[in-house]
C-alpha cells in the first residue's frame, strides 16, 4: 500500500537525519579549526541537493492530481446542499427545503467515469466540510459548504463505483452521520 511505502521512506529519512545529527554532536566535543570555505561549499551542495529532491517530487506528483488541465468545460454539474445532518446531492439545482428533501431521499446521481464534474456546493444552515471519497476510501477532493455562498469544485472522477460524500467540519451532534452518495459508471 502506498501509505506503508511513505512510512518506510519517512523512517529511512528520519534515521539518516538522526545519524547526521549524532555525527555532528560527537564531532563538536573536541575543538578544532573550521574551514569556512569548505563549510559553505558543503552547505551550498546540500541546498541544491534538497532543491533537486523537492523539484523531482513536485514533478512526479503534480500530474496525478484529479483537477482539470486548461479551461475545460465540465460535462456534468452536480448540485450539493449541506444541512444538518445530511447532504442533498442532485443533478438539478436545489433552491429550497422541499427540493433539498427530494434530493436527500432520491436515487443517487450517476456520473460517467472519466468525466469532468463540477460540484456546486452550498449549505442551508451552518458551515459543512464537503469531502468526496473514492470507492477505495481515499479522499479525492474537498471544499467548504457555506450558507449564502456557492463553491465550485471541478474534479475528474476516473474510477467507477460508489463515491461517498462526508462532512469534514464539526457541525453538531450528528455530524458523524452526515453523508451523501454519488455513482460513477
Rosetta constraint file for C-alpha pairs under 8 A:
AtomPair CA 1 CA 5 HARMONIC 6.64 0.50
AtomPair CA 2 CA 6 HARMONIC 6.24 0.50
AtomPair CA 3 CA 7 HARMONIC 6.21 0.50
AtomPair CA 4 CA 8 HARMONIC 6.22 0.50
AtomPair CA 5 CA 9 HARMONIC 6.19 0.50
AtomPair CA 6 CA 10 HARMONIC 6.11 0.50
AtomPair CA 7 CA 11 HARMONIC 6.17 0.50
AtomPair CA 8 CA 12 HARMONIC 6.19 0.50
AtomPair CA 9 CA 13 HARMONIC 6.16 0.50
AtomPair CA 10 CA 14 HARMONIC 5.98 0.50
AtomPair CA 11 CA 15 HARMONIC 6.03 0.50
AtomPair CA 12 CA 16 HARMONIC 6.23 0.50
AtomPair CA 13 CA 17 HARMONIC 6.22 0.50
AtomPair CA 14 CA 18 HARMONIC 6.15 0.50
AtomPair CA 15 CA 19 HARMONIC 6.14 0.50
AtomPair CA 16 CA 20 HARMONIC 6.25 0.50
AtomPair CA 17 CA 21 HARMONIC 6.14 0.50
AtomPair CA 18 CA 22 HARMONIC 6.02 0.50
AtomPair CA 19 CA 23 HARMONIC 6.16 0.50
AtomPair CA 20 CA 24 HARMONIC 6.19 0.50
AtomPair CA 21 CA 25 HARMONIC 6.00 0.50
AtomPair CA 22 CA 26 HARMONIC 6.12 0.50
AtomPair CA 23 CA 27 HARMONIC 6.04 0.50
AtomPair CA 24 CA 28 HARMONIC 6.30 0.50
AtomPair CA 25 CA 29 HARMONIC 7.13 0.50
AtomPair CA 34 CA 39 HARMONIC 7.79 0.50
AtomPair CA 35 CA 39 HARMONIC 6.22 0.50
AtomPair CA 36 CA 40 HARMONIC 6.07 0.50
AtomPair CA 37 CA 41 HARMONIC 6.29 0.50
AtomPair CA 38 CA 42 HARMONIC 6.24 0.50
AtomPair CA 39 CA 43 HARMONIC 6.16 0.50
AtomPair CA 40 CA 44 HARMONIC 6.02 0.50
AtomPair CA 41 CA 45 HARMONIC 6.19 0.50
AtomPair CA 42 CA 46 HARMONIC 6.15 0.50
AtomPair CA 43 CA 47 HARMONIC 6.19 0.50
AtomPair CA 44 CA 48 HARMONIC 6.37 0.50
AtomPair CA 45 CA 49 HARMONIC 6.13 0.50
AtomPair CA 46 CA 50 HARMONIC 6.10 0.50
AtomPair CA 47 CA 51 HARMONIC 6.14 0.50
AtomPair CA 48 CA 52 HARMONIC 6.08 0.50
AtomPair CA 49 CA 53 HARMONIC 6.29 0.50
AtomPair CA 50 CA 54 HARMONIC 6.21 0.50
AtomPair CA 51 CA 55 HARMONIC 6.09 0.50
AtomPair CA 52 CA 56 HARMONIC 6.04 0.50
AtomPair CA 53 CA 57 HARMONIC 6.21 0.50
AtomPair CA 54 CA 58 HARMONIC 6.17 0.50
AtomPair CA 55 CA 59 HARMONIC 6.08 0.50
AtomPair CA 56 CA 60 HARMONIC 6.30 0.50
AtomPair CA 57 CA 61 HARMONIC 6.16 0.50
AtomPair CA 58 CA 62 HARMONIC 5.87 0.50
AtomPair CA 59 CA 63 HARMONIC 7.32 0.50
AtomPair CA 60 CA 64 HARMONIC 7.68 0.50
AtomPair CA 61 CA 65 HARMONIC 7.26 0.50
AtomPair CA 66 CA 140 HARMONIC 7.42 0.50
AtomPair CA 66 CA 155 HARMONIC 5.68 0.50
AtomPair CA 66 CA 156 HARMONIC 5.35 0.50
AtomPair CA 66 CA 157 HARMONIC 7.24 0.50
AtomPair CA 67 CA 154 HARMONIC 6.33 0.50
AtomPair CA 67 CA 155 HARMONIC 4.96 0.50
AtomPair CA 67 CA 156 HARMONIC 6.12 0.50
AtomPair CA 68 CA 72 HARMONIC 6.69 0.50
AtomPair CA 68 CA 116 HARMONIC 7.23 0.50
AtomPair CA 68 CA 154 HARMONIC 6.96 0.50
AtomPair CA 68 CA 155 HARMONIC 6.61 0.50
AtomPair CA 68 CA 156 HARMONIC 6.73 0.50
AtomPair CA 73 CA 116 HARMONIC 7.70 0.50
AtomPair CA 74 CA 115 HARMONIC 7.53 0.50
AtomPair CA 74 CA 116 HARMONIC 4.85 0.50
AtomPair CA 74 CA 117 HARMONIC 5.34 0.50
AtomPair CA 74 CA 118 HARMONIC 5.89 0.50
AtomPair CA 74 CA 154 HARMONIC 7.37 0.50
AtomPair CA 75 CA 115 HARMONIC 6.28 0.50
AtomPair CA 75 CA 116 HARMONIC 5.71 0.50
AtomPair CA 75 CA 117 HARMONIC 6.23 0.50
AtomPair CA 76 CA 111 HARMONIC 7.12 0.50
AtomPair CA 76 CA 115 HARMONIC 7.31 0.50
AtomPair CA 76 CA 116 HARMONIC 6.67 0.50
AtomPair CA 76 CA 117 HARMONIC 4.87 0.50
AtomPair CA 76 CA 118 HARMONIC 6.29 0.50
AtomPair CA 77 CA 91 HARMONIC 6.50 0.50
AtomPair CA 77 CA 117 HARMONIC 5.78 0.50
AtomPair CA 77 CA 118 HARMONIC 4.80 0.50
AtomPair CA 77 CA 119 HARMONIC 5.94 0.50
AtomPair CA 77 CA 120 HARMONIC 7.26 0.50
AtomPair CA 78 CA 89 HARMONIC 6.88 0.50
AtomPair CA 78 CA 90 HARMONIC 5.83 0.50
AtomPair CA 78 CA 91 HARMONIC 4.97 0.50
AtomPair CA 78 CA 92 HARMONIC 7.31 0.50
AtomPair CA 78 CA 109 HARMONIC 7.80 0.50
AtomPair CA 78 CA 117 HARMONIC 7.11 0.50
AtomPair CA 78 CA 118 HARMONIC 6.18 0.50
AtomPair CA 78 CA 119 HARMONIC 4.86 0.50
AtomPair CA 78 CA 120 HARMONIC 6.27 0.50
AtomPair CA 79 CA 88 HARMONIC 7.91 0.50
AtomPair CA 79 CA 89 HARMONIC 5.81 0.50
AtomPair CA 79 CA 90 HARMONIC 5.23 0.50
AtomPair CA 79 CA 91 HARMONIC 6.00 0.50
AtomPair CA 79 CA 92 HARMONIC 6.47 0.50
AtomPair CA 79 CA 93 HARMONIC 5.73 0.50
AtomPair CA 79 CA 94 HARMONIC 6.77 0.50
AtomPair CA 79 CA 119 HARMONIC 5.85 0.50
AtomPair CA 79 CA 120 HARMONIC 4.91 0.50
AtomPair CA 79 CA 121 HARMONIC 6.25 0.50
AtomPair CA 80 CA 87 HARMONIC 6.60 0.50
AtomPair CA 80 CA 88 HARMONIC 5.53 0.50
AtomPair CA 80 CA 89 HARMONIC 4.64 0.50
AtomPair CA 80 CA 90 HARMONIC 6.53 0.50
AtomPair CA 80 CA 94 HARMONIC 7.61 0.50
AtomPair CA 80 CA 119 HARMONIC 6.80 0.50
AtomPair CA 80 CA 120 HARMONIC 5.97 0.50
AtomPair CA 80 CA 121 HARMONIC 4.76 0.50
AtomPair CA 80 CA 122 HARMONIC 6.40 0.50
AtomPair CA 81 CA 87 HARMONIC 5.65 0.50
AtomPair CA 81 CA 88 HARMONIC 5.07 0.50
AtomPair CA 81 CA 89 HARMONIC 6.73 0.50
AtomPair CA 81 CA 94 HARMONIC 7.07 0.50
AtomPair CA 81 CA 100 HARMONIC 7.15 0.50
AtomPair CA 81 CA 121 HARMONIC 5.93 0.50
AtomPair CA 81 CA 122 HARMONIC 5.02 0.50
AtomPair CA 81 CA 123 HARMONIC 5.01 0.50
AtomPair CA 81 CA 124 HARMONIC 6.82 0.50
AtomPair CA 81 CA 145 HARMONIC 7.35 0.50
AtomPair CA 82 CA 86 HARMONIC 6.14 0.50
AtomPair CA 82 CA 87 HARMONIC 4.56 0.50
AtomPair CA 82 CA 88 HARMONIC 6.36 0.50
AtomPair CA 82 CA 121 HARMONIC 7.83 0.50
AtomPair CA 82 CA 122 HARMONIC 6.39 0.50
AtomPair CA 82 CA 123 HARMONIC 4.50 0.50
AtomPair CA 82 CA 124 HARMONIC 6.38 0.50
AtomPair CA 82 CA 125 HARMONIC 7.71 0.50
AtomPair CA 82 CA 128 HARMONIC 6.50 0.50
AtomPair CA 82 CA 145 HARMONIC 6.50 0.50
AtomPair CA 83 CA 87 HARMONIC 6.33 0.50
AtomPair CA 83 CA 88 HARMONIC 7.93 0.50
AtomPair CA 83 CA 123 HARMONIC 5.94 0.50
AtomPair CA 83 CA 124 HARMONIC 5.55 0.50
AtomPair CA 83 CA 125 HARMONIC 5.79 0.50
AtomPair CA 83 CA 126 HARMONIC 7.32 0.50
AtomPair CA 84 CA 125 HARMONIC 7.24 0.50
AtomPair CA 84 CA 126 HARMONIC 7.89 0.50
AtomPair CA 84 CA 171 HARMONIC 7.25 0.50
AtomPair CA 84 CA 172 HARMONIC 7.51 0.50
AtomPair CA 84 CA 174 HARMONIC 7.74 0.50
AtomPair CA 84 CA 175 HARMONIC 7.55 0.50
AtomPair CA 84 CA 178 HARMONIC 7.40 0.50
AtomPair CA 85 CA 174 HARMONIC 6.22 0.50
AtomPair CA 85 CA 175 HARMONIC 6.27 0.50
AtomPair CA 85 CA 177 HARMONIC 6.77 0.50
AtomPair CA 85 CA 178 HARMONIC 4.88 0.50
AtomPair CA 85 CA 179 HARMONIC 7.88 0.50
AtomPair CA 86 CA 104 HARMONIC 7.28 0.50
AtomPair CA 86 CA 177 HARMONIC 7.41 0.50
AtomPair CA 86 CA 178 HARMONIC 4.45 0.50
AtomPair CA 86 CA 179 HARMONIC 5.45 0.50
AtomPair CA 86 CA 180 HARMONIC 6.74 0.50
AtomPair CA 87 CA 104 HARMONIC 6.42 0.50
AtomPair CA 87 CA 165 HARMONIC 7.69 0.50
AtomPair CA 87 CA 178 HARMONIC 6.76 0.50
AtomPair CA 87 CA 179 HARMONIC 5.85 0.50
AtomPair CA 87 CA 180 HARMONIC 5.21 0.50
AtomPair CA 88 CA 94 HARMONIC 7.95 0.50
AtomPair CA 88 CA 100 HARMONIC 5.56 0.50
AtomPair CA 88 CA 101 HARMONIC 7.22 0.50
AtomPair CA 88 CA 102 HARMONIC 7.99 0.50
AtomPair CA 88 CA 103 HARMONIC 4.89 0.50
AtomPair CA 88 CA 104 HARMONIC 4.38 0.50
AtomPair CA 88 CA 180 HARMONIC 6.95 0.50
AtomPair CA 89 CA 103 HARMONIC 5.70 0.50
AtomPair CA 89 CA 104 HARMONIC 6.58 0.50
AtomPair CA 89 CA 108 HARMONIC 7.14 0.50
AtomPair CA 89 CA 109 HARMONIC 6.98 0.50
AtomPair CA 89 CA 180 HARMONIC 6.76 0.50
AtomPair CA 89 CA 181 HARMONIC 7.45 0.50
AtomPair CA 89 CA 182 HARMONIC 7.67 0.50
AtomPair CA 90 CA 94 HARMONIC 7.34 0.50
AtomPair CA 90 CA 103 HARMONIC 5.57 0.50
AtomPair CA 90 CA 108 HARMONIC 7.50 0.50
AtomPair CA 90 CA 109 HARMONIC 6.06 0.50
AtomPair CA 91 CA 109 HARMONIC 6.39 0.50
AtomPair CA 94 CA 99 HARMONIC 5.37 0.50
AtomPair CA 94 CA 100 HARMONIC 5.81 0.50
AtomPair CA 94 CA 103 HARMONIC 7.66 0.50
AtomPair CA 95 CA 99 HARMONIC 6.45 0.50
AtomPair CA 95 CA 100 HARMONIC 7.43 0.50
AtomPair CA 96 CA 100 HARMONIC 6.18 0.50
AtomPair CA 97 CA 101 HARMONIC 6.09 0.50
AtomPair CA 98 CA 102 HARMONIC 6.24 0.50
AtomPair CA 99 CA 103 HARMONIC 6.07 0.50
AtomPair CA 100 CA 104 HARMONIC 6.06 0.50
AtomPair CA 101 CA 105 HARMONIC 6.40 0.50
AtomPair CA 102 CA 106 HARMONIC 5.82 0.50
AtomPair CA 103 CA 107 HARMONIC 7.95 0.50
AtomPair CA 104 CA 180 HARMONIC 7.90 0.50
AtomPair CA 108 CA 181 HARMONIC 5.87 0.50
AtomPair CA 108 CA 182 HARMONIC 5.39 0.50
AtomPair CA 108 CA 183 HARMONIC 6.48 0.50
AtomPair CA 109 CA 181 HARMONIC 7.73 0.50
AtomPair CA 109 CA 182 HARMONIC 5.35 0.50
AtomPair CA 109 CA 183 HARMONIC 6.05 0.50
AtomPair CA 110 CA 182 HARMONIC 6.42 0.50
AtomPair CA 110 CA 183 HARMONIC 4.77 0.50
AtomPair CA 110 CA 184 HARMONIC 5.77 0.50
AtomPair CA 110 CA 185 HARMONIC 6.83 0.50
AtomPair CA 111 CA 115 HARMONIC 7.25 0.50
AtomPair CA 111 CA 117 HARMONIC 7.86 0.50
AtomPair CA 111 CA 182 HARMONIC 7.63 0.50
AtomPair CA 111 CA 183 HARMONIC 6.14 0.50
AtomPair CA 111 CA 184 HARMONIC 4.77 0.50
AtomPair CA 111 CA 185 HARMONIC 6.23 0.50
AtomPair CA 112 CA 160 HARMONIC 7.98 0.50
AtomPair CA 112 CA 184 HARMONIC 5.51 0.50
AtomPair CA 112 CA 185 HARMONIC 5.01 0.50
AtomPair CA 113 CA 157 HARMONIC 5.94 0.50
AtomPair CA 113 CA 158 HARMONIC 5.05 0.50
AtomPair CA 113 CA 159 HARMONIC 6.21 0.50
AtomPair CA 113 CA 160 HARMONIC 5.61 0.50
AtomPair CA 113 CA 184 HARMONIC 5.45 0.50
AtomPair CA 113 CA 185 HARMONIC 5.32 0.50
AtomPair CA 114 CA 156 HARMONIC 5.95 0.50
AtomPair CA 114 CA 157 HARMONIC 5.35 0.50
AtomPair CA 114 CA 158 HARMONIC 4.24 0.50
AtomPair CA 114 CA 159 HARMONIC 7.38 0.50
AtomPair CA 115 CA 156 HARMONIC 5.65 0.50
AtomPair CA 115 CA 157 HARMONIC 6.22 0.50
AtomPair CA 115 CA 158 HARMONIC 7.24 0.50
AtomPair CA 116 CA 154 HARMONIC 6.73 0.50
AtomPair CA 116 CA 155 HARMONIC 5.73 0.50
AtomPair CA 116 CA 156 HARMONIC 4.38 0.50
AtomPair CA 116 CA 157 HARMONIC 6.84 0.50
AtomPair CA 117 CA 154 HARMONIC 5.56 0.50
AtomPair CA 117 CA 155 HARMONIC 5.40 0.50
AtomPair CA 117 CA 156 HARMONIC 6.02 0.50
AtomPair CA 117 CA 157 HARMONIC 7.35 0.50
AtomPair CA 118 CA 152 HARMONIC 6.40 0.50
AtomPair CA 118 CA 153 HARMONIC 5.48 0.50
AtomPair CA 118 CA 154 HARMONIC 4.31 0.50
AtomPair CA 118 CA 155 HARMONIC 6.50 0.50
AtomPair CA 119 CA 151 HARMONIC 7.81 0.50
AtomPair CA 119 CA 152 HARMONIC 5.59 0.50
AtomPair CA 119 CA 153 HARMONIC 5.05 0.50
AtomPair CA 119 CA 154 HARMONIC 6.28 0.50
AtomPair CA 120 CA 150 HARMONIC 5.99 0.50
AtomPair CA 120 CA 151 HARMONIC 5.67 0.50
AtomPair CA 120 CA 152 HARMONIC 4.70 0.50
AtomPair CA 120 CA 153 HARMONIC 6.60 0.50
AtomPair CA 121 CA 130 HARMONIC 7.57 0.50
AtomPair CA 121 CA 143 HARMONIC 7.94 0.50
AtomPair CA 121 CA 144 HARMONIC 7.47 0.50
AtomPair CA 121 CA 145 HARMONIC 5.46 0.50
AtomPair CA 121 CA 146 HARMONIC 7.88 0.50
AtomPair CA 121 CA 150 HARMONIC 5.36 0.50
AtomPair CA 121 CA 151 HARMONIC 5.10 0.50
AtomPair CA 121 CA 152 HARMONIC 6.37 0.50
AtomPair CA 121 CA 153 HARMONIC 7.76 0.50
AtomPair CA 122 CA 144 HARMONIC 7.72 0.50
AtomPair CA 122 CA 145 HARMONIC 4.39 0.50
AtomPair CA 122 CA 146 HARMONIC 5.21 0.50
AtomPair CA 122 CA 147 HARMONIC 5.99 0.50
AtomPair CA 122 CA 148 HARMONIC 7.17 0.50
AtomPair CA 122 CA 149 HARMONIC 5.97 0.50
AtomPair CA 122 CA 150 HARMONIC 4.88 0.50
AtomPair CA 122 CA 151 HARMONIC 6.52 0.50
AtomPair CA 123 CA 127 HARMONIC 6.69 0.50
AtomPair CA 123 CA 128 HARMONIC 7.09 0.50
AtomPair CA 123 CA 145 HARMONIC 5.16 0.50
AtomPair CA 123 CA 146 HARMONIC 4.99 0.50
AtomPair CA 123 CA 147 HARMONIC 4.51 0.50
AtomPair CA 123 CA 148 HARMONIC 7.25 0.50
AtomPair CA 123 CA 149 HARMONIC 7.83 0.50
AtomPair CA 124 CA 146 HARMONIC 7.82 0.50
AtomPair CA 124 CA 147 HARMONIC 5.40 0.50
AtomPair CA 124 CA 148 HARMONIC 7.66 0.50
AtomPair CA 125 CA 147 HARMONIC 5.97 0.50
AtomPair CA 126 CA 146 HARMONIC 6.54 0.50
AtomPair CA 126 CA 147 HARMONIC 6.13 0.50
AtomPair CA 126 CA 171 HARMONIC 6.97 0.50
AtomPair CA 127 CA 144 HARMONIC 6.96 0.50
AtomPair CA 127 CA 145 HARMONIC 5.64 0.50
AtomPair CA 127 CA 146 HARMONIC 4.71 0.50
AtomPair CA 127 CA 147 HARMONIC 6.62 0.50
AtomPair CA 127 CA 169 HARMONIC 7.01 0.50
AtomPair CA 127 CA 171 HARMONIC 6.90 0.50
AtomPair CA 128 CA 144 HARMONIC 6.01 0.50
AtomPair CA 128 CA 145 HARMONIC 4.93 0.50
AtomPair CA 128 CA 146 HARMONIC 6.58 0.50
AtomPair CA 128 CA 167 HARMONIC 5.89 0.50
AtomPair CA 128 CA 168 HARMONIC 6.73 0.50
AtomPair CA 128 CA 169 HARMONIC 5.01 0.50
AtomPair CA 128 CA 170 HARMONIC 7.30 0.50
AtomPair CA 128 CA 171 HARMONIC 6.32 0.50
AtomPair CA 129 CA 142 HARMONIC 7.18 0.50
AtomPair CA 129 CA 143 HARMONIC 6.19 0.50
AtomPair CA 129 CA 144 HARMONIC 4.76 0.50
AtomPair CA 129 CA 145 HARMONIC 5.84 0.50
AtomPair CA 129 CA 166 HARMONIC 7.52 0.50
AtomPair CA 129 CA 167 HARMONIC 4.65 0.50
AtomPair CA 129 CA 168 HARMONIC 4.25 0.50
AtomPair CA 129 CA 169 HARMONIC 4.56 0.50
AtomPair CA 130 CA 142 HARMONIC 5.44 0.50
AtomPair CA 130 CA 143 HARMONIC 5.31 0.50
AtomPair CA 130 CA 144 HARMONIC 5.63 0.50
AtomPair CA 130 CA 145 HARMONIC 6.04 0.50
AtomPair CA 130 CA 165 HARMONIC 6.61 0.50
AtomPair CA 130 CA 166 HARMONIC 6.22 0.50
AtomPair CA 130 CA 167 HARMONIC 5.34 0.50
AtomPair CA 130 CA 168 HARMONIC 6.48 0.50
AtomPair CA 131 CA 139 HARMONIC 6.97 0.50
AtomPair CA 131 CA 140 HARMONIC 7.59 0.50
AtomPair CA 131 CA 141 HARMONIC 5.90 0.50
AtomPair CA 131 CA 142 HARMONIC 4.23 0.50
AtomPair CA 131 CA 143 HARMONIC 6.63 0.50
AtomPair CA 131 CA 165 HARMONIC 5.49 0.50
AtomPair CA 131 CA 166 HARMONIC 5.32 0.50
AtomPair CA 131 CA 167 HARMONIC 6.17 0.50
AtomPair CA 131 CA 168 HARMONIC 6.51 0.50
AtomPair CA 132 CA 139 HARMONIC 5.98 0.50
AtomPair CA 132 CA 140 HARMONIC 5.57 0.50
AtomPair CA 132 CA 141 HARMONIC 5.38 0.50
AtomPair CA 132 CA 142 HARMONIC 6.16 0.50
AtomPair CA 132 CA 163 HARMONIC 6.68 0.50
AtomPair CA 132 CA 164 HARMONIC 5.82 0.50
AtomPair CA 132 CA 165 HARMONIC 4.70 0.50
AtomPair CA 132 CA 166 HARMONIC 6.67 0.50
AtomPair CA 133 CA 137 HARMONIC 5.44 0.50
AtomPair CA 133 CA 138 HARMONIC 5.26 0.50
AtomPair CA 133 CA 139 HARMONIC 4.47 0.50
AtomPair CA 133 CA 140 HARMONIC 5.44 0.50
AtomPair CA 133 CA 141 HARMONIC 7.43 0.50
AtomPair CA 133 CA 163 HARMONIC 5.55 0.50
AtomPair CA 133 CA 164 HARMONIC 5.13 0.50
AtomPair CA 133 CA 165 HARMONIC 6.30 0.50
AtomPair CA 133 CA 166 HARMONIC 7.73 0.50
AtomPair CA 134 CA 138 HARMONIC 5.31 0.50
AtomPair CA 134 CA 139 HARMONIC 6.44 0.50
AtomPair CA 134 CA 140 HARMONIC 6.23 0.50
AtomPair CA 134 CA 159 HARMONIC 7.65 0.50
AtomPair CA 134 CA 161 HARMONIC 7.78 0.50
AtomPair CA 134 CA 162 HARMONIC 7.19 0.50
AtomPair CA 134 CA 163 HARMONIC 4.97 0.50
AtomPair CA 134 CA 164 HARMONIC 6.82 0.50
AtomPair CA 135 CA 159 HARMONIC 7.77 0.50
AtomPair CA 135 CA 160 HARMONIC 7.80 0.50
AtomPair CA 135 CA 161 HARMONIC 5.61 0.50
AtomPair CA 135 CA 162 HARMONIC 5.39 0.50
AtomPair CA 135 CA 163 HARMONIC 5.43 0.50
AtomPair CA 135 CA 164 HARMONIC 7.51 0.50
AtomPair CA 141 CA 155 HARMONIC 7.31 0.50
AtomPair CA 142 CA 153 HARMONIC 7.93 0.50
AtomPair CA 143 CA 151 HARMONIC 7.20 0.50
AtomPair CA 143 CA 153 HARMONIC 7.15 0.50
AtomPair CA 144 CA 151 HARMONIC 7.04 0.50
AtomPair CA 145 CA 149 HARMONIC 7.80 0.50
AtomPair CA 145 CA 150 HARMONIC 7.39 0.50
AtomPair CA 145 CA 151 HARMONIC 6.97 0.50
AtomPair CA 146 CA 150 HARMONIC 7.19 0.50
AtomPair CA 146 CA 151 HARMONIC 7.98 0.50
AtomPair CA 157 CA 184 HARMONIC 7.33 0.50
AtomPair CA 159 CA 184 HARMONIC 7.22 0.50
AtomPair CA 160 CA 183 HARMONIC 7.53 0.50
AtomPair CA 160 CA 184 HARMONIC 4.72 0.50
AtomPair CA 160 CA 185 HARMONIC 4.97 0.50
AtomPair CA 161 CA 183 HARMONIC 5.89 0.50
AtomPair CA 161 CA 184 HARMONIC 5.22 0.50
AtomPair CA 161 CA 185 HARMONIC 6.41 0.50
AtomPair CA 162 CA 181 HARMONIC 6.80 0.50
AtomPair CA 162 CA 182 HARMONIC 5.90 0.50
AtomPair CA 162 CA 183 HARMONIC 4.73 0.50
AtomPair CA 162 CA 184 HARMONIC 6.32 0.50
AtomPair CA 163 CA 181 HARMONIC 5.83 0.50
AtomPair CA 163 CA 182 HARMONIC 5.07 0.50
AtomPair CA 163 CA 183 HARMONIC 6.06 0.50
AtomPair CA 163 CA 184 HARMONIC 7.21 0.50
AtomPair CA 164 CA 179 HARMONIC 6.92 0.50
AtomPair CA 164 CA 180 HARMONIC 5.87 0.50
AtomPair CA 164 CA 181 HARMONIC 4.78 0.50
AtomPair CA 164 CA 182 HARMONIC 6.39 0.50
AtomPair CA 165 CA 179 HARMONIC 5.24 0.50
AtomPair CA 165 CA 180 HARMONIC 4.72 0.50
AtomPair CA 165 CA 181 HARMONIC 5.89 0.50
AtomPair CA 165 CA 182 HARMONIC 7.68 0.50
AtomPair CA 166 CA 178 HARMONIC 6.09 0.50
AtomPair CA 166 CA 179 HARMONIC 4.62 0.50
AtomPair CA 166 CA 180 HARMONIC 6.68 0.50
AtomPair CA 167 CA 175 HARMONIC 6.99 0.50
AtomPair CA 167 CA 176 HARMONIC 7.63 0.50
AtomPair CA 167 CA 178 HARMONIC 5.98 0.50
AtomPair CA 167 CA 179 HARMONIC 6.67 0.50
AtomPair CA 169 CA 175 HARMONIC 8.00 0.50
AtomPair CA 170 CA 175 HARMONIC 6.08 0.50
AtomPair CA 171 CA 175 HARMONIC 5.61 0.50
AtomPair CA 174 CA 178 HARMONIC 6.98 0.50
